[in-house]
Amino acid sequence: MQGMGGAMMVPVGRLLLLKSGTKGQMLAAMTWLTMPGLLGPVCGPPIGGLLTDLYGWRSVFLINLPIGVLGLGLVAALIQATPPDKATGAPDLPGLWLVGSALALAMTGLETVGREVLAPPLAWGALVAGLVLGGLAWRHCRRVARPSLDLSLLAIPTFRAAATAVSLFGIGAGASPFLVPVLLQMVFGWSSTESGLVSFGTALGAFAMKPLLRRFGFRTTLVATAVCAAAGTPAGVLFMPGWPWWAMFGVLALGGLARSQQFTAMNTRAFADVAGSRLSAATSLYGTVQQITPALRVVLASGVLAAAVGGRAVPGATDFAWAFGVAGLLVLASAPFMARLPPEAGAEVSGHGSTAGKV
């Protein structure tokens, strides 16, 4: 239930911003949309670690209650009610069922195969069923007039490149915030509070995005930051118990700078060439892609780590090196999709090459 609600919030918020501004204002709008989303990664590790040490792990769930109440109050006060768009027609219920079932079963299989959470036949059966339903969902969405996921949007080069790159980049780069706290606690013996205070350095660095895009444009910025993030993601391999906390914090903060730049640029570029009439469908498809990556990055990191550990009870630093290395390679794999873009891609949005209409 929490996932169903959360999965709708970001696409709807993004759609409100995209429809309320011009192309030239899109970068500023996406930057503002990204900033609040970074409060969680910035505040979550230190607050979560402190609550866990003081009151136990269950206490971290209670902090959602006052924040949720505040969010409801702000929506009621600031967001105007809008009538439904009757021109869109009835929802694609068969498509919704196929897509939702395929994703749910596939993720269940990926999360449980080889982990002894479910009986092996059930885990593998869920994965296979998810893949089969995914194929049927793809076929359905390409045949109906108003599908639940408009796959024809993938014909737009900038949207297709962004959706593909954000998947690869998100899975690889997102593994680091999962692996670093586990490394610091299981190998270095740090407390939850200590590891949280260092780990939140990953989220710092989202405040110098826009000047880079204006100076270098989308393609150059995205390729450069993807390479930097690919080099920074395996940086956890270098961490040793004798390292001072500020050195670890600095390394993680630099990696966070590249990741935040990358996500803001990709989220903006994805909609740069999408017509206004198709923005709703585009946010739905792009949001679906984004919702898959958080689970896949944990599956990737924990799966590689478990394979490296083998039958041993406690992982070592070398085991984490394998997980960090694989994550970095996946981040690097996103760069070719960005390099294929023409140099002027998204120029109307980024302002690259223009001296007028600065936002």
LUMVEX-287780 format. One record per residue (C-alpha): x, y, z; residue in three letters; residue number from 1. Coordinates in steps of 0.05 Angstrom, whole numbers, plus 5000, padded with zeros to 4 digits. Layout:
// residues N
+------+-------+------+------+-----+
| east | north |   up | code | pos |
+------+-------+------+------+-----+
|    X |     Y |    Z |  ALA | NUM |
...
+------+-------+------+------+-----+
//
This chain:
// residues 359
+------+-------+------+------+-----+
| east | north |   up | code | pos |
+------+-------+------+------+-----+
| 5000 |  5000 | 5000 |  MET |   1 |
| 5057 |  5047 | 5016 |  GLN |   2 |
| 5089 |  5032 | 4949 |  GLY |   3 |
| 5024 |  5043 | 4911 |  MET |   4 |
| 5016 |  5112 | 4941 |  GLY |   5 |
| 5089 |  5131 | 4934 |  GLY |   6 |
| 5093 |  5108 | 4862 |  ALA |   7 |
| 5039 |  5158 | 4842 |  MET |   8 |
| 5067 |  5218 | 4878 |  MET |   9 |
| 5129 |  5233 | 4837 |  VAL |  10 |
| 5097 |  5226 | 4767 |  PRO |  11 |
| 5038 |  5269 | 4788 |  VAL |  12 |
| 5083 |  5322 | 4818 |  GLY |  13 |
| 5127 |  5322 | 4757 |  ARG |  14 |
| 5067 |  5328 | 4711 |  LEU |  15 |
| 5041 |  5389 | 4750 |  LEU |  16 |
| 5108 |  5424 | 4741 |  LEU |  17 |
| 5117 |  5405 | 4668 |  LEU |  18 |
| 5048 |  5430 | 4649 |  LYS |  19 |
| 5054 |  5496 | 4687 |  SER |  20 |
| 5117 |  5522 | 4653 |  GLY |  21 |
| 5151 |  5531 | 4586 |  THR |  22 |
| 5208 |  5490 | 4555 |  LYS |  23 |
| 5257 |  5543 | 4578 |  GLY |  24 |
| 5233 |  5535 | 4649 |  GLN |  25 |
| 5237 |  5459 | 4650 |  MET |  26 |
| 5307 |  5454 | 4677 |  LEU |  27 |
| 5291 |  5500 | 4735 |  ALA |  28 |
| 5227 |  5461 | 4748 |  ALA |  29 |
| 5264 |  5394 | 4750 |  MET |  30 |
| 5317 |  5423 | 4795 |  THR |  31 |
| 5264 |  5446 | 4845 |  TRP |  32 |
| 5230 |  5377 | 4839 |  LEU |  33 |
| 5297 |  5343 | 4854 |  THR |  34 |
| 5315 |  5385 | 4915 |  MET |  35 |
| 5260 |  5359 | 4962 |  PRO |  36 |
| 5274 |  5288 | 4940 |  GLY |  37 |
| 5345 |  5296 | 4965 |  LEU |  38 |
| 5322 |  5312 | 5035 |  LEU |  39 |
| 5309 |  5238 | 5046 |  GLY |  40 |
| 5379 |  5214 | 5027 |  PRO |  41 |
| 5411 |  5273 | 5065 |  VAL |  42 |
| 5371 |  5267 | 5129 |  CYS |  43 |
| 5353 |  5193 | 5127 |  GLY |  44 |
| 5419 |  5159 | 5144 |  PRO |  45 |
| 5438 |  5201 | 5205 |  PRO |  46 |
| 5367 |  5205 | 5232 |  ILE |  47 |
| 5354 |  5131 | 5218 |  GLY |  48 |
| 5419 |  5110 | 5250 |  GLY |  49 |
| 5406 |  5152 | 5312 |  LEU |  50 |
| 5335 |  5127 | 5320 |  LEU |  51 |
| 5358 |  5055 | 5311 |  THR |  52 |
| 5412 |  5061 | 5364 |  ASP |  53 |
| 5366 |  5098 | 5414 |  LEU |  54 |
| 5298 |  5065 | 5404 |  TYR |  55 |
| 5306 |  5005 | 5359 |  GLY |  56 |
| 5295 |  4995 | 5284 |  TRP |  57 |
| 5219 |  4998 | 5288 |  ARG |  58 |
| 5222 |  5071 | 5307 |  SER |  59 |
| 5245 |  5092 | 5237 |  VAL |  60 |
| 5176 |  5077 | 5210 |  PHE |  61 |
| 5141 |  5125 | 5258 |  LEU |  62 |
| 5175 |  5187 | 5229 |  ILE |  63 |
| 5132 |  5178 | 5167 |  ASN |  64 |
| 5070 |  5197 | 5205 |  LEU |  65 |
| 5083 |  5272 | 5220 |  PRO |  66 |
| 5115 |  5281 | 5151 |  ILE |  67 |
| 5054 |  5249 | 5118 |  GLY |  68 |
| 5006 |  5294 | 5157 |  VAL |  69 |
| 5046 |  5355 | 5137 |  LEU |  70 |
| 5045 |  5333 | 5064 |  GLY |  71 |
| 4969 |  5324 | 5065 |  LEU |  72 |
| 4961 |  5394 | 5095 |  GLY |  73 |
| 5006 |  5426 | 5042 |  LEU |  74 |
| 4970 |  5391 | 4985 |  VAL |  75 |
| 4902 |  5413 | 5011 |  ALA |  76 |
| 4926 |  5485 | 5019 |  ALA |  77 |
| 4969 |  5494 | 4956 |  LEU |  78 |
| 4946 |  5447 | 4901 |  ILE |  79 |
| 4882 |  5467 | 4865 |  GLN |  80 |
| 4831 |  5413 | 4846 |  ALA |  81 |
| 4828 |  5400 | 4772 |  THR |  82 |
| 4773 |  5364 | 4735 |  PRO |  83 |
| 4790 |  5298 | 4700 |  PRO |  84 |
| 4809 |  5301 | 4627 |  ASP |  85 |
| 4750 |  5265 | 4594 |  LYS |  86 |
| 4786 |  5266 | 4526 |  ALA |  87 |
| 4833 |  5212 | 4550 |  THR |  88 |
| 4778 |  5159 | 4551 |  GLY |  89 |
| 4771 |  5100 | 4596 |  ALA |  90 |
| 4834 |  5071 | 4630 |  PRO |  91 |
| 4867 |  5011 | 4599 |  ASP |  92 |
| 4847 |  4962 | 4654 |  LEU |  93 |
| 4875 |  4899 | 4619 |  PRO |  94 |
| 4941 |  4935 | 4608 |  GLY |  95 |
| 4943 |  4958 | 4680 |  LEU |  96 |
| 4932 |  4887 | 4704 |  TRP |  97 |
| 4984 |  4858 | 4658 |  LEU |  98 |
| 5038 |  4910 | 4673 |  VAL |  99 |
| 5025 |  4909 | 4748 |  GLY | 100 |
| 5023 |  4834 | 4753 |  SER | 101 |
| 5086 |  4826 | 4710 |  ALA | 102 |
| 5126 |  4875 | 4753 |  LEU | 103 |
| 5101 |  4846 | 4819 |  ALA | 104 |
| 5116 |  4774 | 4800 |  LEU | 105 |
| 5184 |  4790 | 4768 |  ALA | 106 |
| 5207 |  4831 | 4828 |  MET | 107 |
| 5183 |  4776 | 4876 |  THR | 108 |
| 5224 |  4726 | 4838 |  GLY | 109 |
| 5286 |  4770 | 4835 |  LEU | 110 |
| 5282 |  4785 | 4909 |  GLU | 111 |
| 5273 |  4713 | 4931 |  THR | 112 |
| 5311 |  4668 | 4882 |  VAL | 113 |
| 5369 |  4636 | 4919 |  GLY | 114 |
| 5353 |  4669 | 4986 |  ARG | 115 |
| 5311 |  4614 | 5018 |  GLU | 116 |
| 5254 |  4663 | 5031 |  VAL | 117 |
| 5206 |  4623 | 4988 |  LEU | 118 |
| 5211 |  4551 | 4965 |  ALA | 119 |
| 5254 |  4550 | 4902 |  PRO | 120 |
| 5197 |  4528 | 4856 |  PRO | 121 |
| 5155 |  4587 | 4880 |  LEU | 122 |
| 5211 |  4637 | 4872 |  ALA | 123 |
| 5230 |  4613 | 4802 |  TRP | 124 |
| 5157 |  4606 | 4783 |  GLY | 125 |
| 5144 |  4678 | 4802 |  ALA | 126 |
| 5203 |  4702 | 4761 |  LEU | 127 |
| 5183 |  4662 | 4699 |  VAL | 128 |
| 5110 |  4683 | 4705 |  ALA | 129 |
| 5131 |  4755 | 4711 |  GLY | 130 |
| 5173 |  4751 | 4648 |  LEU | 131 |
| 5117 |  4717 | 4610 |  VAL | 132 |
| 5066 |  4769 | 4632 |  LEU | 133 |
| 5116 |  4823 | 4616 |  GLY | 134 |
| 5119 |  4799 | 4544 |  GLY | 135 |
| 5043 |  4797 | 4540 |  LEU | 136 |
| 5040 |  4867 | 4570 |  ALA | 137 |
| 5090 |  4893 | 4518 |  TRP | 138 |
| 5049 |  4863 | 4462 |  ARG | 139 |
| 4984 |  4891 | 4490 |  HIS | 140 |
| 5010 |  4961 | 4500 |  CYS | 141 |
| 5035 |  4964 | 4428 |  ARG | 142 |
| 4967 |  4944 | 4399 |  ARG | 143 |
| 4914 |  4984 | 4436 |  VAL | 144 |
| 4897 |  5056 | 4422 |  ALA | 145 |
| 4907 |  5084 | 4492 |  ARG | 146 |
| 4952 |  5036 | 4530 |  PRO | 147 |
| 4969 |  5040 | 4603 |  SER | 148 |
| 5042 |  5049 | 4582 |  LEU | 149 |
| 5051 |  5086 | 4516 |  ASP | 150 |
| 5111 |  5049 | 4487 |  LEU | 151 |
| 5110 |  5092 | 4424 |  SER | 152 |
| 5144 |  5146 | 4465 |  LEU | 153 |
| 5207 |  5104 | 4459 |  LEU | 154 |
| 5211 |  5127 | 4387 |  ALA | 155 |
| 5232 |  5196 | 4413 |  ILE | 156 |
| 5309 |  5192 | 4416 |  PRO | 157 |
| 5319 |  5236 | 4477 |  THR | 158 |
| 5264 |  5200 | 4516 |  PHE | 159 |
| 5288 |  5131 | 4497 |  ARG | 160 |
| 5360 |  5148 | 4514 |  ALA | 161 |
| 5340 |  5177 | 4581 |  ALA | 162 |
| 5295 |  5118 | 4600 |  ALA | 163 |
| 5350 |  5068 | 4583 |  THR | 164 |
| 5406 |  5107 | 4615 |  ALA | 165 |
| 5368 |  5123 | 4679 |  VAL | 166 |
| 5355 |  5048 | 4688 |  SER | 167 |
| 5428 |  5028 | 4681 |  LEU | 168 |
| 5455 |  5088 | 4718 |  PHE | 169 |
| 5403 |  5083 | 4774 |  GLY | 170 |
| 5416 |  5009 | 4787 |  ILE | 171 |
| 5491 |  5017 | 4789 |  GLY | 172 |
| 5498 |  5084 | 4825 |  ALA | 173 |
| 5442 |  5068 | 4874 |  GLY | 174 |
| 5480 |  5007 | 4899 |  ALA | 175 |
| 5531 |  5051 | 4935 |  SER | 176 |
| 5484 |  5081 | 4987 |  PRO | 177 |
| 5462 |  5009 | 5003 |  PHE | 178 |
| 5532 |  4979 | 5006 |  LEU | 179 |
| 5569 |  5034 | 5045 |  VAL | 180 |
| 5529 |  5030 | 5110 |  PRO | 181 |
| 5532 |  4953 | 5109 |  VAL | 182 |
| 5608 |  4956 | 5098 |  LEU | 183 |
| 5618 |  5005 | 5155 |  LEU | 184 |
| 5576 |  4966 | 5204 |  GLN | 185 |
| 5593 |  4893 | 5186 |  MET | 186 |
| 5666 |  4900 | 5168 |  VAL | 187 |
| 5689 |  4963 | 5205 |  PHE | 188 |
| 5645 |  4951 | 5266 |  GLY | 189 |
| 5615 |  5021 | 5266 |  TRP | 190 |
| 5548 |  5036 | 5299 |  SER | 191 |
| 5486 |  5054 | 5259 |  SER | 192 |
| 5493 |  5127 | 5279 |  THR | 193 |
| 5566 |  5131 | 5258 |  GLU | 194 |
| 5555 |  5098 | 5191 |  SER | 195 |
| 5494 |  5141 | 5178 |  GLY | 196 |
| 5531 |  5206 | 5191 |  LEU | 197 |
| 5585 |  5187 | 5139 |  VAL | 198 |
| 5537 |  5155 | 5089 |  SER | 199 |
| 5495 |  5217 | 5080 |  PHE | 200 |
| 5554 |  5250 | 5045 |  GLY | 201 |
| 5531 |  5212 | 4984 |  THR | 202 |
| 5470 |  5257 | 4978 |  ALA | 203 |
| 5507 |  5323 | 4981 |  LEU | 204 |
| 5524 |  5356 | 4915 |  GLY | 205 |
| 5458 |  5371 | 4881 |  ALA | 206 |
| 5465 |  5446 | 4885 |  PHE | 207 |
| 5511 |  5462 | 4825 |  ALA | 208 |
| 5473 |  5427 | 4770 |  MET | 209 |
| 5444 |  5480 | 4726 |  LYS | 210 |
| 5508 |  5518 | 4708 |  PRO | 211 |
| 5540 |  5455 | 4680 |  LEU | 212 |
| 5482 |  5442 | 4633 |  LEU | 213 |
| 5481 |  5513 | 4608 |  ARG | 214 |
| 5556 |  5513 | 4596 |  ARG | 215 |
| 5565 |  5445 | 4564 |  PHE | 216 |
| 5496 |  5420 | 4543 |  GLY | 217 |
| 5462 |  5354 | 4557 |  PHE | 218 |
| 5506 |  5305 | 4519 |  ARG | 219 |
| 5574 |  5328 | 4545 |  THR | 220 |
| 5549 |  5337 | 4616 |  THR | 221 |
| 5515 |  5269 | 4618 |  LEU | 222 |
| 5574 |  5230 | 4589 |  VAL | 223 |
| 5624 |  5265 | 4634 |  ALA | 224 |
| 5584 |  5255 | 4698 |  THR | 225 |
| 5569 |  5183 | 4680 |  ALA | 226 |
| 5644 |  5169 | 4674 |  VAL | 227 |
| 5657 |  5206 | 4740 |  CYS | 228 |
| 5602 |  5168 | 4775 |  ALA | 229 |
| 5628 |  5102 | 4747 |  ALA | 230 |
| 5696 |  5118 | 4776 |  ALA | 231 |
| 5667 |  5142 | 4843 |  GLY | 232 |
| 5618 |  5084 | 4854 |  THR | 233 |
| 5673 |  5033 | 4868 |  PRO | 234 |
| 5708 |  5083 | 4914 |  ALA | 235 |
| 5683 |  5042 | 4974 |  GLY | 236 |
| 5735 |  4990 | 4954 |  VAL | 237 |
| 5789 |  5038 | 4980 |  LEU | 238 |
| 5757 |  5048 | 5048 |  PHE | 239 |
| 5798 |  5019 | 5105 |  MET | 240 |
| 5783 |  5017 | 5180 |  PRO | 241 |
| 5839 |  5067 | 5192 |  GLY | 242 |
| 5810 |  5120 | 5146 |  TRP | 243 |
| 5786 |  5184 | 5182 |  PRO | 244 |
| 5711 |  5196 | 5176 |  TRP | 245 |
| 5721 |  5262 | 5139 |  TRP | 246 |
| 5760 |  5227 | 5083 |  ALA | 247 |
| 5704 |  5177 | 5072 |  MET | 248 |
| 5653 |  5233 | 5075 |  PHE | 249 |
| 5691 |  5273 | 5022 |  GLY | 250 |
| 5695 |  5214 | 4974 |  VAL | 251 |
| 5621 |  5199 | 4982 |  LEU | 252 |
| 5603 |  5273 | 4972 |  ALA | 253 |
| 5642 |  5276 | 4907 |  LEU | 254 |
| 5606 |  5214 | 4882 |  GLY | 255 |
| 5540 |  5245 | 4903 |  GLY | 256 |
| 5555 |  5307 | 4862 |  LEU | 257 |
| 5562 |  5266 | 4798 |  ALA | 258 |
| 5500 |  5224 | 4813 |  ARG | 259 |
| 5455 |  5284 | 4829 |  SER | 260 |
| 5478 |  5320 | 4766 |  GLN | 261 |
| 5464 |  5258 | 4725 |  GLN | 262 |
| 5394 |  5246 | 4752 |  PHE | 263 |
| 5372 |  5319 | 4745 |  THR | 264 |
| 5398 |  5323 | 4674 |  ALA | 265 |
| 5366 |  5257 | 4653 |  MET | 266 |
| 5299 |  5273 | 4686 |  ASN | 267 |
| 5298 |  5340 | 4648 |  THR | 268 |
| 5323 |  5313 | 4581 |  ARG | 269 |
| 5272 |  5257 | 4580 |  ALA | 270 |
| 5215 |  5307 | 4570 |  PHE | 271 |
| 5252 |  5359 | 4528 |  ALA | 272 |
| 5223 |  5335 | 4462 |  ASP | 273 |
| 5156 |  5307 | 4487 |  VAL | 274 |
| 5094 |  5345 | 4463 |  ALA | 275 |
| 5050 |  5375 | 4516 |  GLY | 276 |
| 4992 |  5330 | 4498 |  SER | 277 |
| 5035 |  5268 | 4513 |  ARG | 278 |
| 5066 |  5291 | 4578 |  LEU | 279 |
| 5018 |  5251 | 4621 |  SER | 280 |
| 5035 |  5187 | 4584 |  ALA | 281 |
| 5109 |  5203 | 4586 |  ALA | 282 |
| 5109 |  5214 | 4661 |  THR | 283 |
| 5073 |  5148 | 4671 |  SER | 284 |
| 5122 |  5108 | 4629 |  LEU | 285 |
| 5184 |  5143 | 4657 |  TYR | 286 |
| 5158 |  5137 | 4728 |  GLY | 287 |
| 5148 |  5062 | 4719 |  THR | 288 |
| 5220 |  5056 | 4697 |  VAL | 289 |
| 5244 |  5096 | 4756 |  GLN | 290 |
| 5204 |  5055 | 4805 |  GLN | 291 |
| 5237 |  4990 | 4783 |  ILE | 292 |
| 5309 |  5013 | 4793 |  THR | 293 |
| 5309 |  5021 | 4870 |  PRO | 294 |
| 5292 |  4947 | 4879 |  ALA | 295 |
| 5339 |  4924 | 4824 |  LEU | 296 |
| 5398 |  4961 | 4854 |  ARG | 297 |
| 5389 |  4926 | 4921 |  VAL | 298 |
| 5381 |  4860 | 4884 |  VAL | 299 |
| 5445 |  4873 | 4845 |  LEU | 300 |
| 5486 |  4895 | 4906 |  ALA | 301 |
| 5462 |  4841 | 4953 |  SER | 302 |
| 5465 |  4787 | 4899 |  GLY | 303 |
| 5537 |  4801 | 4880 |  VAL | 304 |
| 5556 |  4808 | 4953 |  LEU | 305 |
| 5523 |  4741 | 4971 |  ALA | 306 |
| 5557 |  4707 | 4912 |  ALA | 307 |
| 5625 |  4734 | 4934 |  ALA | 308 |
| 5614 |  4713 | 5007 |  VAL | 309 |
| 5596 |  4642 | 4988 |  GLY | 310 |
| 5585 |  4599 | 5049 |  GLY | 311 |
| 5621 |  4644 | 5099 |  ARG | 312 |
| 5582 |  4674 | 5156 |  ALA | 313 |
| 5610 |  4745 | 5153 |  VAL | 314 |
| 5631 |  4784 | 5090 |  PRO | 315 |
| 5699 |  4815 | 5084 |  GLY | 316 |
| 5725 |  4878 | 5050 |  ALA | 317 |
| 5743 |  4838 | 4987 |  THR | 318 |
| 5671 |  4814 | 4980 |  ASP | 319 |
| 5647 |  4886 | 4980 |  PHE | 320 |
| 5700 |  4903 | 4927 |  ALA | 321 |
| 5665 |  4857 | 4878 |  TRP | 322 |
| 5597 |  4889 | 4892 |  ALA | 323 |
| 5625 |  4960 | 4884 |  PHE | 324 |
| 5662 |  4940 | 4820 |  GLY | 325 |
| 5601 |  4910 | 4786 |  VAL | 326 |
| 5559 |  4971 | 4804 |  ALA | 327 |
| 5611 |  5017 | 4774 |  GLY | 328 |
| 5612 |  4978 | 4709 |  LEU | 329 |
| 5536 |  4984 | 4704 |  LEU | 330 |
| 5541 |  5059 | 4713 |  VAL | 331 |
| 5593 |  5063 | 4658 |  LEU | 332 |
| 5547 |  5023 | 4612 |  ALA | 333 |
| 5498 |  5081 | 4612 |  SER | 334 |
| 5548 |  5129 | 4580 |  ALA | 335 |
| 5542 |  5102 | 4508 |  PRO | 336 |
| 5468 |  5116 | 4507 |  PHE | 337 |
| 5482 |  5189 | 4524 |  MET | 338 |
| 5540 |  5195 | 4475 |  ALA | 339 |
| 5493 |  5177 | 4417 |  ARG | 340 |
| 5454 |  5241 | 4427 |  LEU | 341 |
| 5468 |  5299 | 4379 |  PRO | 342 |
| 5507 |  5357 | 4411 |  PRO | 343 |
| 5446 |  5403 | 4408 |  GLU | 344 |
| 5399 |  5353 | 4442 |  ALA | 345 |
| 5353 |  5389 | 4491 |  GLY | 346 |
| 5385 |  5457 | 4478 |  ALA | 347 |
| 5318 |  5492 | 4485 |  GLU | 348 |
| 5312 |  5465 | 4555 |  VAL | 349 |
| 5384 |  5470 | 4579 |  SER | 350 |
| 5397 |  5538 | 4548 |  GLY | 351 |
| 5464 |  5513 | 4520 |  HIS | 352 |
| 5489 |  5558 | 4464 |  GLY | 353 |
| 5437 |  5612 | 4480 |  SER | 354 |
| 5447 |  5678 | 4516 |  THR | 355 |
| 5374 |  5695 | 4520 |  ALA | 356 |
| 5318 |  5672 | 4563 |  GLY | 357 |
| 5360 |  5651 | 4623 |  LYS | 358 |
| 5317 |  5618 | 4677 |  VAL | 359 |
+------+-------+------+------+-----+
//
